[in-house]
Amino acid sequence: MEPTMQDYPLVEIVWADHFSEFEDGYNLEQLLRLIKAPSIRKTVGYLAAENSRMVAIAGTIEEDGTFSEVFCCMKKCIISRSDKKKGA
């Protein structure tokens, strides 16, 4: 039997994103502005898999049990997640 949406919990994670810029000519003041606050993102989907370092969240579980719109995030970047109590 193929996995279904009921086999995977719906979760929301809030996470700090990385920033890359490949333009030339940044001065120190501009860099300090860039690192002042991280870009905070929110992702909602089905918790398809996780290990000690990463979570994989799928936006869609297809009829054949495969996953689409998959987002993988390092756990160290996660600020909060709906399936974990704060401080846990």
N, C-alpha and C positions, 0 to 999 in steps of 0.2 A: 504494500500500500504506500502510495506517495505521501510525503509530508504535506500538511495543510496549514493554513494560517493559525488554526487552533493549537498547533504544535509549537508555535513560537510566540513569546510574549511581545506585546506592543510596548515599546519603550520610547522615552524621550531622553536624549542626552544634551547637556549644555557643555560646550568644550571651547578651549582656547585654540584659535587657529594660528598657523604660522604665516609669515609674510616674506615674500621674496620680491626683490626689485632688482632688475638688471640694467637700469639706466646708469649712466656715468655722472659724476659731478656733484654728489651729495656732500654738503658740509656738515660739520658736527651738530649744529643747531637742528638741522633737518632730521638727522639720525636720531637725536634725542627725542624729537617729536614722534617719530615712528615707533620708538620702543616704550613710550610713556604708558600705553595701555594696549593689551592684546585685542585682537579682533575676536569677539565672543560670538559663537554660532550655536544654533539649536537644530538638532536633527531628530526626527520622529520616524520610526519604522519598526520592523520586526527584528528582534534579536535573533539572528540566524546562527551565530557562532561566537565564541569568545575563548581566549586562552589567557595566560597570565599577563600578557602584554597588550593585547588588542581586542577590540570588539568589531564584529561585522553586523551591520544593520542593513536589512533589505527593505526597499520601498514596496516591492511587489513579490508575491509568491505566485508563480505561474501554475496553471492547471496540472502540468506534468511534474510539479514539485521543485522546479528550478527557481533560482532567485534572480531578480532584476533590480536595477537601480541600487547597487550595493555600495555602501559607504563603510570603509574601514578606518578606525580611529585608534590611536595609541591611548591606552588607559591613563598614562601620565598627563594627557591633555584634557581629560574629562574633569569638569568642575562639579557636575552633579548628574545623576541619572535617576529616572523615575522608579526603577525597580529596586533601588538601594536606599535604605534609610540614611539620613544625614549622619555623618560620623562613623558609618559602618564600613 
